[in-house]
Amino acid sequence: MSFLISWVAYEWTYEYYYDYMDPVTVDASKLRYNRYSIVIIFWITMAAFIGLFIHSVISILGVMHVTEKKKSQSQPLTVIA
């Protein structure tokens, strides 16, 4: 039976990025702030920027919607009979 394919066990190998470089070492005693407070400040700042961005987008969309209503109300409808 020469038409049968011989199956070879395939081995998956992964190459990780961290194999190329050593992680950065940080001396916790030299930090001015607690490491968890730095993370909390980062997430609060991110939430503030995202909130401001969403607020500005909604405000712009609201202004555009109001101006469209004013334009449509100022022009009288013409009825063709």
C-alpha positions in Angstrom: 0.0 0.0 0.0 2.3 2.7 -1.2 -0.5 5.3 -1.6 -0.9 5.7 2.2 0.6 8.8 3.8 2.9 8.2 6.7 1.8 10.5 9.6 4.6 12.2 11.5 3.9 13.6 15.0 4.2 17.3 14.7 5.7 19.2 17.6 4.6 22.8 18.2 7.3 25.1 19.4 6.9 28.6 20.6 9.3 31.4 20.7 8.7 34.0 23.4 9.7 37.6 23.3 11.0 37.5 26.8 13.6 35.0 25.8 15.5 37.8 24.0 15.7 40.3 26.8 15.9 40.3 30.6 13.0 41.9 32.5 13.7 45.4 33.9 14.6 45.3 37.5 13.2 48.0 39.8 14.3 48.7 43.3 11.1 49.2 45.2 12.9 51.1 48.0 13.9 53.9 45.6 10.4 54.6 44.4 8.8 57.8 45.6 5.3 56.3 45.5 3.8 52.9 46.2 3.8 50.8 43.1 0.0 50.2 43.4 -0.7 53.9 43.7 1.1 54.4 40.4 -1.2 51.9 38.7 -4.3 53.4 40.3 -3.3 56.9 39.2 -2.7 55.6 35.7 -6.1 54.0 35.4 -7.9 57.1 36.9 -6.1 59.3 34.3 -7.1 56.9 31.5 -10.7 56.9 32.6 -10.7 60.7 32.8 -9.4 61.1 29.2 -11.8 58.5 27.9 -14.7 60.2 29.7 -13.7 63.6 28.3 -13.4 62.1 24.8 -16.8 60.5 25.0 -18.4 63.7 26.4 -16.9 65.8 23.6 -18.1 63.4 20.9 -21.6 63.3 22.4 -21.6 67.1 22.6 -20.6 67.5 19.0 -23.2 65.0 17.8 -25.8 66.8 19.9 -24.9 70.2 18.4 -25.1 68.8 14.9 -28.5 67.3 15.6 -29.9 70.6 16.9 -28.6 72.6 14.0 -30.3 70.2 11.6 -33.6 70.6 13.4 -33.3 74.4 13.2 -32.5 74.4 9.5 -35.5 72.1 8.8 -37.9 74.3 10.9 -36.8 77.6 9.3 -37.6 76.4 5.8 -41.3 76.2 5.1 -42.6 73.1 3.3 -43.9 73.7 -0.2 -46.8 71.6 -1.2 -47.1 70.8 -4.9 -50.8 70.2 -5.8 
